[in-house]
Amino acid sequence: MNGEAQYLLDNEILKEIFDQLERIAIETGINAKIGDDELRRLAASEVRAIRSVRLKLKSLLSDKTNQRTDTVA
């Protein structure tokens, strides 16, 4: 799984897709009408989901690296 996580993190197309989706969600939340709290909530949820996926991929790499280090020591 370590190799797959690294591949996804390094994949330029996937990076661009996540960056673009995150930018759109942020702009959607910022530009929502004053009373449209639901749209802002949905946009914030989308940003959190994208960031969560990135963090999980990095976490998988970190966990694998720490396991390898622990077994060597």
BAFI-66128 format. One record per residue: residue in three letters; x negated, y negated, z negated of N, C-alpha, C, O in turn. Coordinates in steps of 0.05 Angstrom, whole numbers, plus 5000, padded with zeros to 4 digits. Atoms other than C-alpha are relative to their C-alpha. Layout:
! residues N
residu, nc1, nc2, nc3, cac1, cac2, cac3, cc1, cc2, cc3, oc1, oc2, oc3
ALA, X, Y, Z, X, Y, Z, X, Y, Z, X, Y, Z .
...
! end
This chain:
! residues 73
residu, nc1, nc2, nc3, cac1, cac2, cac3, cc1, cc2, cc3, oc1, oc2, oc3
MET, 4984, 5024, 5000, 5000, 5000, 5000, 4983, 4975, 5000, 4991, 4954, 5010 .
ASN, 5018, 5023, 5001, 4941, 4954, 4988, 4994, 4989, 5028, 4993, 4965, 5033 .
GLY, 5005, 5008, 4973, 4924, 4953, 5062, 5023, 4986, 5013, 5019, 4967, 5028 .
GLU, 4976, 5012, 4988, 4995, 4937, 5082, 5004, 4972, 4989, 5011, 4953, 5004 .
ALA, 4997, 5026, 5013, 4999, 4880, 5032, 4980, 4980, 5011, 4987, 4957, 5017 .
GLN, 5021, 5018, 4989, 4933, 4851, 5057, 5007, 4993, 5029, 5003, 4970, 5037 .
TYR, 4992, 5005, 4972, 4957, 4858, 5129, 5022, 4979, 5002, 5020, 4960, 5018 .
LEU, 4978, 5019, 5000, 5021, 4820, 5114, 4991, 4972, 4992, 4999, 4952, 5004 .
LEU, 5010, 5026, 5009, 4985, 4765, 5077, 4983, 4986, 5021, 4982, 4962, 5023 .
ASP, 5018, 5010, 4980, 4935, 4757, 5133, 5013, 4995, 5027, 5001, 4983, 5045 .
ASN, 4986, 5001, 4975, 4986, 4761, 5189, 5008, 4971, 5006, 5025, 4960, 4992 .
GLU, 4995, 5028, 4994, 4987, 4692, 5222, 5029, 4994, 5008, 5040, 4974, 5001 .
ILE, 4971, 5004, 4992, 5057, 4701, 5252, 5018, 5000, 4976, 5035, 4983, 4973 .
LEU, 4984, 4999, 5025, 5086, 4721, 5185, 4996, 4975, 4983, 5015, 4965, 4971 .
LYS, 5006, 5024, 5015, 5051, 4663, 5151, 5016, 4976, 5011, 5028, 4961, 4996 .
GLU, 4986, 5022, 4987, 5080, 4615, 5202, 5030, 5001, 4995, 5043, 4981, 4990 .
ILE, 4971, 4996, 5005, 5150, 4644, 5194, 5007, 4992, 4972, 5026, 4977, 4968 .
PHE, 4994, 5007, 5028, 5148, 4639, 5118, 4997, 4970, 4996, 5013, 4957, 4982 .
ASP, 5004, 5029, 5003, 5119, 4568, 5122, 5024, 4984, 5012, 5034, 4965, 5000 .
GLN, 4978, 5014, 4987, 5173, 4546, 5171, 5026, 5003, 4985, 5041, 4984, 4981 .
LEU, 4976, 4996, 5016, 5229, 4578, 5131, 5000, 4984, 4974, 5021, 4972, 4967 .
GLU, 5002, 5015, 5024, 5204, 4546, 5068, 5004, 4970, 5005, 5018, 4957, 4990 .
ARG, 4997, 5029, 4994, 5198, 4477, 5100, 5029, 4993, 5006, 5039, 4973, 4997 .
ILE, 4972, 5005, 4993, 5268, 4482, 5129, 5018, 5000, 4975, 5035, 4983, 4972 .
ALA, 4984, 4998, 5024, 5297, 4503, 5062, 4996, 4975, 4982, 5015, 4964, 4971 .
ILE, 5006, 5024, 5016, 5262, 4446, 5026, 5013, 4976, 5012, 5026, 4960, 4997 .
GLU, 4987, 5023, 4987, 5285, 4395, 5077, 5030, 5001, 4997, 5043, 4980, 4994 .
THR, 4971, 4997, 5003, 5356, 4423, 5073, 5008, 4990, 4973, 5028, 4976, 4970 .
GLY, 4994, 5009, 5027, 5356, 4413, 4998, 4997, 4970, 4996, 5014, 4957, 4983 .
ILE, 5006, 5028, 5003, 5326, 4344, 5002, 5021, 4983, 5014, 5030, 4962, 5004 .
ASN, 4982, 5016, 4984, 5373, 4320, 5056, 5030, 5007, 4996, 5047, 4997, 5011 .
ALA, 4972, 4994, 5006, 5437, 4350, 5027, 5015, 4975, 4991, 5003, 4958, 4978 .
LYS, 4984, 5023, 5008, 5493, 4301, 5016, 5000, 4999, 4969, 4996, 5019, 4955 .
ILE, 5002, 5005, 5029, 5495, 4272, 4946, 5017, 5020, 4984, 5008, 5029, 4963 .
GLY, 4982, 4982, 5015, 5554, 4315, 4923, 4997, 5030, 5007, 5012, 5046, 4995 .
ASP, 5002, 4973, 4990, 5531, 4379, 4957, 4980, 5017, 4983, 4959, 5025, 4993 .
ASP, 5017, 4985, 5018, 5501, 4415, 4897, 4997, 5029, 5009, 4976, 5041, 5004 .
GLU, 5001, 4972, 4991, 5518, 4483, 4927, 4979, 5004, 5021, 4964, 5023, 5021 .
LEU, 5020, 4998, 4979, 5475, 4471, 4988, 4972, 4997, 4989, 4954, 5011, 4997 .
ARG, 5026, 5003, 5013, 5417, 4446, 4945, 4993, 5026, 4984, 4970, 5034, 4984 .
ARG, 5005, 4976, 5015, 5425, 4508, 4901, 4991, 5023, 5018, 4973, 5038, 5013 .
LEU, 5007, 4979, 4981, 5423, 4555, 4961, 4973, 4995, 5012, 4958, 5014, 5016 .
ALA, 5026, 5006, 4989, 5363, 4519, 4991, 4978, 5006, 4980, 4957, 5018, 4987 .
ALA, 5019, 4994, 5021, 5326, 4524, 4925, 4996, 5030, 4996, 4974, 5040, 4992 .
SER, 5001, 4971, 5003, 5343, 4598, 4920, 4984, 5012, 5023, 4968, 5031, 5019 .
GLU, 5015, 4990, 4976, 5315, 4609, 4990, 4970, 4995, 4996, 4953, 5012, 5002 .
VAL, 5028, 5006, 5005, 5250, 4574, 4972, 4988, 5019, 4979, 4966, 5029, 4982 .
ARG, 5009, 4982, 5021, 5244, 4615, 4908, 4996, 5029, 5011, 4977, 5042, 5003 .
ALA, 5002, 4973, 4989, 5256, 4680, 4947, 4975, 5002, 5018, 4960, 5022, 5016 .
ILE, 5023, 4999, 4983, 5202, 4663, 4998, 4974, 5000, 4983, 4956, 5016, 4988 .
ARG, 5024, 5001, 5017, 5152, 4645, 4944, 4997, 5026, 4984, 4975, 5034, 4978 .
SER, 5001, 4975, 5015, 5170, 4708, 4906, 4988, 5022, 5017, 4973, 5038, 5006 .
VAL, 5011, 4979, 4982, 5154, 4752, 4966, 4970, 4996, 5002, 4954, 5015, 5000 .
ARG, 5029, 5006, 4998, 5086, 4717, 4974, 4986, 5008, 4975, 4965, 5021, 4975 .
LEU, 5013, 4994, 5026, 5071, 4724, 4900, 4999, 5030, 4996, 4979, 5040, 4985 .
LYS, 5000, 4971, 5004, 5091, 4798, 4900, 4978, 5013, 5017, 4965, 5031, 5008 .
LEU, 5021, 4990, 4983, 5044, 4812, 4959, 4973, 4995, 4987, 4956, 5013, 4986 .
LYS, 5025, 5007, 5013, 4987, 4776, 4923, 4996, 5017, 4975, 4974, 5026, 4968 .
SER, 5001, 4984, 5025, 5004, 4813, 4859, 4993, 5029, 5006, 4977, 5041, 4991 .
LEU, 5007, 4973, 4992, 5000, 4880, 4895, 4970, 5003, 5005, 4958, 5022, 4997 .
LEU, 5029, 5000, 4994, 4930, 4863, 4919, 4984, 4997, 4974, 4964, 5011, 4970 .
SER, 5014, 5005, 5025, 4909, 4838, 4850, 5001, 5026, 4983, 4981, 5033, 4971 .
ASP, 4997, 4976, 5016, 4936, 4901, 4816, 4982, 5022, 5011, 4969, 5036, 4995 .
LYS, 5017, 4980, 4988, 4899, 4946, 4865, 4971, 4994, 4994, 4955, 5012, 4989 .
THR, 5027, 5008, 5005, 4835, 4907, 4856, 4992, 5006, 4970, 4971, 5016, 4965 .
ASN, 5006, 4995, 5028, 4840, 4911, 4780, 4999, 5029, 4994, 4982, 5038, 4977 .
GLN, 5001, 4972, 5005, 4854, 4985, 4782, 4974, 5012, 5010, 4962, 5028, 4996 .
ARG, 5025, 4990, 4990, 4793, 4997, 4825, 4977, 4992, 4982, 4959, 5008, 4977 .
THR, 5021, 5010, 5018, 4750, 4955, 4778, 5001, 5016, 4974, 4980, 5023, 4963 .
ASP, 4998, 4985, 5025, 4777, 4992, 4717, 4989, 5029, 5003, 4977, 5039, 4984 .
THR, 5009, 4972, 4997, 4762, 5061, 4746, 4969, 5001, 5003, 4957, 5021, 4996 .
VAL, 5029, 5000, 4997, 4690, 5041, 4763, 4986, 4996, 4973, 4966, 5009, 4967 .
ALA, 5013, 5006, 5027, 4675, 5014, 4693, 5003, 5023, 4982, 4994, 5021, 4959 .
! end
